[in-house]
């Protein structure tokens, strides 16, 4: 029986294939999603398997990050382990529409104590303070960063660190999915007790 996990095959700097092994269900299933490139947001949630889909997207993101850095060492994730106290940070390296995401997760007594989450520009200014961005996004999506950024953080804190209970904000689906994936990655780091700041060389797609 194949071990639980995810394998990613990249060639010529492009994602070629992905295999998911789930021994919890006693079988191996292959998943090919090269049509979405390295964008895990293109993976649709499977009805009745929300948790499994979300976990897979988190692992895919971490594999893509390893691929970008040329790291082929197996990533070990202590899933379902108790988090270790500490401060865990994650930030994007590249600016998308002038902003990048930054996170700080604080764990005390093995539980989430606080989460700082924002999207900032090169001057360190929050996207929630960008009135023009807010206005333009609201015209199209009926919601802006002033609403969805604090809402996502609030839902995470109310759920006591359970990202499965964080609802996707209508009109901000990609931002919601990325929030969940990054926070899950921070939780994985806390489960290992690895406080080394995570820098994501995020892919910025042309509009």
Buried (B, 14 or more C-beta within 10 A) or exposed (E): EEEBBBBBEBEEEEBEBBBBBBEEEEEBEEEEBEEBEBBBBEBEBEEEEEEBBBBBBBBBBBBBBBBBEEEEEEEEBBEEBEBBBBBBBBBBEEBBEEBBBBBBBBBEEEEBEEBEBBBBBEEEBBBBEBEEBBEEBBEEBEBBBBBBBEBBBEBBBEBEBEBEEBEBBEBBEEBBBBBBBBBBBBBBBBBBBBBEEBEBEBEEEEE
